[in-house]
Amino acid sequence: MQQKEIYLLLTDTNSWLTRLIKLYTKKPYNHASIAFDEKLEHVYSFGRKAPKNPFIGGFVKENIHEGLFKHANGVIYSISITEEQWQLINQYIQNIYAEKDAYRYNFIGLFGFLLKRPINRKNAFFCSQFVATVLQESNVVKFNKPAPLVTPHDLEDAGIFHLVYQGKINAYYNQPQLRSMESTSC
C-alpha cells in the first residue's frame, strides 16, 4: 500500500491572541495548521480571514510567506499515512473549502477550553480543534479528549509525528532539499 505524507505546523505568530493563549498554556506554539505538501503550498487551518482583524476568523488557506507567518517561529512535523487516510483528509478539507463562507472561528469554544468543557458549534472550529478533528475523522489518530479540548501541544505530544524543521517558518522554504525540488519541478 502506497504511503503519503501530510504535515503539521505548530507556530507562534506573536499576535496578541497567541500571546494571550501562551499565558494560559505556557507552551511555545499556539497555532496549528495541516498541510498536504512538503513545500507548504497547501496549508489549512482556522484563523484570521483579515490579517489586521483577529475577530474576523474562519477557515483559511494559509501562506507561510505572508502576514503573521513572515516572522513566526514554529515546528513542522510529518507523518506517513495511507492513501485512504489521505483521501479522507483531502475530502474533509475540500468539503469545508467548498462551503468556507459558512464556517466561523470558534471563539466560544476557546472559552469552553479555558473551563475544560468542550463546546462544539456547527461549522465552527479553532485551529487545533480543526486539525484534531481532521486527524480523527480520517482515522490517523484518536485523542483521549474531545477535539475542542485538544491544544497544539496535544497534537505535538501525540507521538505519531516526525520532526522535519524547527525555526523561523518563513525560512523553511530556503532549506536545500526544498530549493532542489523547485529546480526539478515542472
Secondary structure, DSSP 8 states (H G I E B T S, - for coil): --EEEEEEEEEE---HHHHHHHHHH--S--EEEEESSTT-SSEEEEEEEETTEEEEEEEEEE-TTSGGGGG-EEEEEEEEEEHHHHHHHHHHHHHHHHTGGG-EE-HHHHHHHHTT----BTTEE-HHHHHHHHHHHTTS---SS-GGG--HHHHHTTS--EEEEEEEGGGGGGSHHHHHHHHH--
